[in-house]
Amino acid sequence: MSRLKIPFRMHRTGWFLVLFCVIIGVRMSGWQLGLPVGALLLASLMLHEAGHILTATFLRVPVREFGLRLGGAYNRRAYATRRRDEILIAASGPLMNLLLVVPVIFVPRLGPQVATCNLVLGVINLLPLPSSDGLRILRNLWGSTKPGDMNPALNPVQPR
């Protein structure tokens, strides 16, 4: 169980991400429900990272930290030694968001907005865009890079 003691780091720019989530919540749900929707959106980002972390831990890939910064939620981990494991780890974050859609949609008043956000997070993260899980999956499927030689931009290191 000690393998799950992973430090959380709130980068100073992470507060902008928190504010951005609240603004999205207010825009989607108005002033009255904006803060709870924003908080649940932030929780969705963290659960996305938890999906990566749980899978990496299960596959015995060391995770050094996770946190929030302006660019989003992140985790710092070692690369898996097998392409299959890299694919599983990369896919587990978006899968977590997609699995949250169905139960969350039934939450009164807040559910549809939060479910929509999770659906969007899951789908966008599966697109092969720079620094996305989708690009990481695609590169490992194509075998265009060795697992230990992955582009550092695909697994960003926490800025100092």
Salt bridges, closest charged atoms under 4 A:
ASP85 OD2 - ARG82 NE 3.41
ASP85 OD1 - ARG84 NH2 2.71
GLU86 OE1 - ARG77 NH2 2.91
ASP133 OD2 - HIS48 NE2 3.02
ASP133 OD2 - HIS52 NE2 3.25
ASP133 OD1 - ARG136 NH1 3.32
ASP149 OD2 - LYS146 NZ 3.72
